[in-house]
């Protein structure tokens, strides 16, 4: 396919049983039926008091840190912000503004494979905006002409079950969606990058008596990117099949279930 073309996680419960400490009674207390053990009881009381003092000291120090801006606490947090601005969205919700870093190039490649493999490529207006957004200006015009020849070909559209305007027949839901699984940087500097994206793709028509039911396929795209105009842009790419996993023995969903899932679940913007 070209562009266009259980495990369950168990959550164990961990319980913690509290320890009840009986403090020694005062002289005014009830009479004891057993002799006191001063050594043991005193040690228990001292232990409890020391724990309370330690807790108060920690809380006080935390409050002081917060008053100074909380720097020491932030440094100790493994999920604290890195300071790298997340990817934003440009016109028409198309991701833009990737960082000029290796991770930024990976994020751009992952998002671009989603755009170029999505159903937006079958709409004339949206396709033009996607091409202008993801391709380098020096190749965008030629890519636009080549891509329009494919997606504007009524024979191609008819073979995949779409009408001449790229829309699905009545009662059908067109599915063309890509889900990146991972990326790999083959080369990188501050001006160019070569990034692989491994992904799965859903493609077909969901509906009663569909002759092109939704199927899954796996591909790897290798993108040549360049930094231009303050963002990563595609210069060229190539696509190969796989790696494809062994399919599980699962019941295939009905056309209605698949159409409902596509309408109910949205896609993602990928960032690192």
VMD Tcl script that draws the C-alpha trace (Angstrom):
set ca {
  {0.00 0.00 0.00}
  {1.29 3.43 -0.89}
  {0.13 6.47 1.03}
  {-3.58 6.40 0.72}
  {-3.54 3.24 -0.65}
  {-4.29 -8.52 24.76}
  {-2.37 -7.92 26.40}
  {-4.21 -6.98 29.61}
  {-2.52 -5.04 32.32}
  {-3.24 -6.41 35.77}
  {-3.13 -4.05 38.69}
  {-2.16 -5.87 41.86}
  {-3.48 -4.43 45.04}
  {-0.94 -3.86 47.76}
  {-2.29 -3.44 51.27}
  {-0.50 -2.19 54.34}
  {-1.63 -3.17 57.80}
  {-1.28 -0.51 60.46}
  {0.40 -1.12 63.81}
  {-1.44 -0.04 66.89}
  {0.71 1.21 69.75}
  {-0.66 1.22 73.27}
  {0.88 3.96 75.34}
  {1.49 3.30 79.06}
  {-1.30 4.44 81.30}
  {-0.77 7.23 83.81}
  {-0.96 6.80 87.54}
  {-4.58 7.93 87.45}
  {-5.46 5.24 84.99}
  {-7.14 1.93 85.69}
  {-5.25 -0.68 87.62}
  {-3.26 -3.14 85.54}
  {-3.63 -6.83 85.89}
  {-0.06 -7.39 84.66}
  {3.20 -5.68 85.67}
  {4.50 -2.83 83.49}
  {7.48 -3.26 81.22}
  {9.05 0.19 81.33}
  {11.93 -0.60 78.98}
  {9.80 -1.82 76.07}
  {7.03 0.78 76.40}
  {9.46 3.67 76.67}
  {11.26 2.57 73.51}
  {7.97 2.38 71.61}
  {6.95 5.86 72.73}
  {10.34 7.29 71.80}
  {10.12 5.64 68.38}
  {6.70 7.16 67.70}
  {7.85 10.61 68.80}
  {10.94 10.44 66.58}
  {8.79 9.51 63.58}
  {6.52 12.48 64.23}
  {9.48 14.84 64.54}
  {10.93 13.54 61.28}
  {7.62 13.97 59.46}
  {7.24 17.55 60.73}
  {10.80 18.37 59.66}
  {10.21 17.02 56.14}
  {6.95 18.93 55.79}
  {8.55 22.15 57.01}
  {11.47 21.81 54.61}
  {9.10 21.10 51.72}
  {7.16 24.24 52.52}
  {10.35 26.29 52.58}
  {11.38 24.85 49.21}
  {8.01 25.82 47.74}
  {8.48 29.33 49.07}
  {11.79 29.58 47.22}
  {10.21 28.39 43.96}
  {10.33 24.64 44.58}
  {13.48 24.07 42.54}
  {14.82 21.19 44.60}
  {11.53 19.34 44.44}
  {11.18 19.82 40.68}
  {14.62 18.39 40.10}
  {13.65 15.27 42.01}
  {10.59 14.61 39.86}
  {11.31 12.10 37.06}
  {8.35 13.37 35.01}
  {9.18 17.07 35.35}
  {8.98 19.12 32.11}
  {12.12 18.98 30.01}
  {11.80 22.53 28.81}
  {11.30 21.40 25.20}
  {8.17 22.94 23.71}
  {5.64 20.28 22.57}
  {4.66 20.21 18.93}
  {1.82 22.57 18.07}
  {-0.78 22.68 15.33}
  {-0.61 24.92 12.32}
  {-3.37 25.73 9.87}
  {-6.18 23.20 9.51}
  {-4.95 21.31 12.58}
  {-1.83 20.05 10.79}
  {1.05 19.59 13.29}
  {3.87 22.12 12.87}
  {6.68 23.72 14.81}
  {8.88 20.69 15.47}
  {12.05 21.13 17.49}
  {15.36 21.38 15.67}
  {16.59 18.25 17.40}
  {16.81 14.55 16.66}
  {13.58 13.94 18.58}
  {11.95 16.80 16.72}
  {12.83 15.15 13.40}
  {11.42 11.84 14.64}
  {8.21 13.55 15.73}
  {7.89 15.28 12.35}
  {8.35 12.01 10.46}
  {5.77 10.22 12.64}
  {3.19 12.96 12.15}
  {3.86 13.21 8.43}
  {3.31 9.49 7.90}
  {-0.08 9.90 9.62}
  {-1.06 12.82 7.39}
  {0.08 11.22 4.14}
  {-1.63 7.94 4.98}
  {-4.89 9.46 6.20}
  {-8.26 9.97 4.56}
  {-7.53 13.69 4.19}
  {-5.45 12.84 1.13}
  {-8.67 11.89 -0.71}
  {-10.13 15.39 -0.36}
  {-8.79 17.84 -2.97}
  {-8.59 20.87 -0.69}
  {-7.16 19.13 2.34}
  {-4.68 17.19 0.19}
  {-3.25 20.44 -1.17}
  {-2.83 21.84 2.34}
  {-1.15 18.66 3.58}
  {1.33 18.63 0.69}
  {2.24 22.28 1.24}
  {2.67 21.66 4.97}
  {4.85 18.55 4.92}
  {7.01 18.87 1.78}
  {10.00 21.14 1.29}
  {9.10 24.10 -0.98}
  {11.67 22.99 -3.54}
  {9.84 19.68 -4.16}
  {6.25 20.51 -3.16}
  {5.09 21.58 -6.63}
  {6.29 18.41 -8.34}
  {4.98 16.21 -5.54}
  {1.61 17.92 -5.78}
  {1.34 17.16 -9.48}
  {2.39 13.52 -9.05}
  {0.08 12.93 -6.10}
  {-2.89 14.62 -7.75}
  {-2.52 12.31 -10.74}
  {-2.96 9.34 -8.43}
  {-5.73 10.62 -6.17}
  {-7.56 12.30 -9.04}
  {-7.62 9.14 -11.12}
  {-11.20 7.88 -11.26}
  {-9.94 4.41 -12.12}
  {-7.85 4.26 -8.95}
  {-10.69 5.61 -6.83}
  {-13.12 3.12 -8.35}
  {-10.79 0.20 -7.60}
  {-10.77 1.04 -3.90}
  {-14.54 1.59 -3.87}
  {-14.72 5.41 -3.74}
  {-16.68 7.80 -5.89}
  {-14.98 10.13 -8.37}
  {-14.81 12.95 -5.82}
  {-13.01 10.69 -3.34}
  {-15.99 10.21 -1.04}
  {-17.42 6.92 0.16}
  {-20.65 5.50 -1.32}
  {-23.81 5.99 0.69}
  {-23.98 3.68 3.69}
  {-20.20 3.12 3.68}
  {-17.46 4.52 5.88}
  {-14.06 5.02 4.29}
  {-11.14 4.10 6.54}
  {-7.57 5.18 5.86}
  {-5.65 5.56 9.09}
  {-2.01 5.12 10.09}
  {-0.64 4.39 13.58}
  {3.13 4.79 14.06}
  {4.68 2.13 16.25}
  {8.21 3.53 16.46}
  {10.88 5.66 14.82}
  {14.61 5.31 14.20}
  {17.11 7.97 13.23}
  {19.54 6.84 10.54}
  {21.35 10.19 10.20}
  {21.01 13.64 11.77}
  {22.60 17.06 11.85}
  {21.14 20.52 12.36}
  {20.15 20.83 8.68}
  {19.11 17.33 7.53}
  {17.79 14.08 8.95}
  {16.95 10.59 7.74}
  {14.27 8.92 9.86}
  {12.52 5.55 9.63}
  {8.92 5.19 10.79}
  {7.43 1.76 11.39}
  {3.63 1.79 11.35}
  {0.42 -0.13 10.89}
  {-2.27 0.98 8.45}
  {-6.02 0.39 8.28}
  {-7.55 0.73 4.85}
  {-10.88 -0.10 3.22}
  {-14.62 0.49 3.26}
  {-16.72 -0.43 6.27}
  {-20.32 -1.13 5.38}
  {-22.81 -3.79 4.44}
  {-21.74 -5.83 1.40}
  {-18.45 -3.91 1.08}
  {-16.21 -5.40 -1.59}
  {-13.17 -3.72 0.02}
  {-13.44 -4.49 3.75}
  {-11.07 -2.77 6.16}
  {-7.76 -4.62 6.38}
  {-4.54 -4.09 8.30}
  {-1.05 -3.84 6.81}
  {2.42 -2.97 8.10}
  {5.05 -0.75 6.48}
  {8.24 1.17 7.13}
  {8.83 4.58 5.54}
  {12.22 6.23 5.41}
  {12.00 10.02 5.23}
  {14.70 12.40 4.06}
  {14.04 15.65 5.90}
  {15.57 19.09 5.78}
  {15.29 22.08 8.08}
  {13.69 24.90 6.12}
  {11.50 27.82 7.12}
  {11.83 26.98 10.80}
  {10.56 23.40 10.53}
  {11.36 19.90 9.28}
  {10.10 19.21 5.75}
  {10.12 16.13 3.52}
  {12.53 16.06 0.60}
  {11.94 12.43 -0.32}
  {10.81 9.11 1.14}
  {10.64 5.44 0.31}
  {8.33 2.72 1.56}
  {8.85 -1.00 2.17}
  {6.55 -3.69 3.53}
  {6.74 -4.79 7.17}
  {8.00 -5.84 9.57}
  {4.63 -7.52 10.00}
  {3.74 -9.42 13.20}
  {1.94 -12.77 13.29}
  {-1.79 -12.11 13.54}
  {-3.63 -13.27 16.63}
  {-6.59 -15.59 16.49}
  {-9.19 -12.87 17.05}
  {-12.68 -12.53 15.68}
  {-12.82 -9.94 12.92}
  {-15.14 -7.06 13.80}
  {-18.29 -6.52 11.81}
  {-18.56 -3.66 9.33}
  {-20.82 -1.82 11.77}
  {-18.33 -2.20 14.62}
  {-15.47 -0.98 12.46}
  {-17.43 2.04 11.20}
  {-18.46 2.92 14.75}
  {-14.86 2.68 15.98}
  {-13.59 5.00 13.26}
  {-16.25 7.57 14.12}
  {-15.78 7.22 17.88}
  {-11.98 7.17 18.20}
  {-9.93 10.09 16.99}
  {-6.29 10.11 15.96}
  {-3.20 11.47 17.70}
  {-0.56 14.11 17.23}
  {2.75 12.39 17.84}
  {5.52 14.13 19.78}
  {8.53 13.17 21.86}
}
mol new
graphics top color blue
foreach p $ca { graphics top sphere $p radius 0.5 }
foreach p [lrange $ca 0 end-1] q [lrange $ca 1 end] { graphics top cylinder $p $q radius 0.2 }
display resetview
